[in-house]
Amino acid sequence: MEIYLPLFPLNLVVYPNEDLNLHIFEERYRQLIAECLEKGQTFGIPAFINNKLPGYGTEMSVTSLHKRYDDGRMDIKSKGLRIFRVANFENPSPGKLYAGGTVQVVEVEPEMGDHLDELIVKLTRLYRLLQIKSEIDEETPLLSFRVAHKIGLSVEEEYELLTIDHENERQRFLIRHLDRVLPVVSEMERTKDRIKMNGHFKNLDPLKF
């Protein structure tokens, strides 16, 4: 399905159902958000990475206007809806200050995924090593999208995850990442422990030769 969206390119990746707070200060985007608020329409955030629009983004809904400043700036709350691919990009959109374009909506099935248990085990280990309290919701579909910002992916890797079609593949992608990261984090924690021990009196058992 193709639709036309006002577009707000940003150097970040947004996932479906993700909440995103934005400070709107440029005139073109003040116009875009004002029209979304007035007409109840959505807008798109295509990822802008390495000075390029690689093509994928997320359709967004403005959920509330948190604050409007005297000079026209706004703080808004928004939420990710659907993934899209940009089919045609216009900058500016006809008669507007902001960009727009025709996008192809990417349907995402609300899958639990076949690798959920393995992913949760590795996530739990990472958070324990980092001493981060994080509740992992095992009952809601699409865990990959819900944890993607919380495991140290680069923006390029977050974008790659956005482009993967199925939850099984996304979970495997995250598991491979965690398999690389966990040994590094574990060694860092061991190093920190060794550093903490330096300078302390040590009660060591004598070695027997």
C-alpha positions, 0 to 999 in steps of 0.5 A: 500500500502506498500513501503520501506522508509529510517527512521529518528526516532524523539521524535516528531510528524509530520502531513501531509502538515506540514513544518519542519526544521531540523538540520542534524548532525549525520553521518547516517542522513547526509547520509540519507538526502544526498541520498534524495537530490541526488535521489529525494526520500522521508524518514520517521519520525516514532515517537519515544516516551518513548524510543519506536517506537509505530508504526506510522509516517509520510513520508517526502519530502526534499523541500530544502537544506537551508545550508550545513556546512563545516563539513557536517552538514546540515539545511534542510526544509522538508514537511509532506506527508502521514501517515504510520504504520511501518510494518518492522524496520531494523536498520541499513538498509542493506548497510546503516548507517541509519535505514529503513523499510517497511511501510503501507501507511495510506490514509487520506481523505481531510475532513472538519469534522462535528464538525468544527464550535464547534472546531473553537469557542473553539480555538478562545476562547483559543487564546483570553485568551492566547492573541495569534494572530492566523489565523484559516483557516476555508476553508482548510480540516483537521483543526485538523492536522493544529492546533494540535501543537498549543493547548498544547497537549503532544507528547503522545496526538499528537501521538494519534491524528496521529493514529485516522482515521477520521477527525470527530474523530480527531475533537472530540478528540481536543474538549475534550482536549479544554474542559479540558484546557479552564477552567484552562486557564480561571482561570489562567487569573483571577488569573493574574488579581487579582495579578495585582490588589494587591497594587493598590488603590481601589475605592470601593462602601461602602457595605450596610447591 
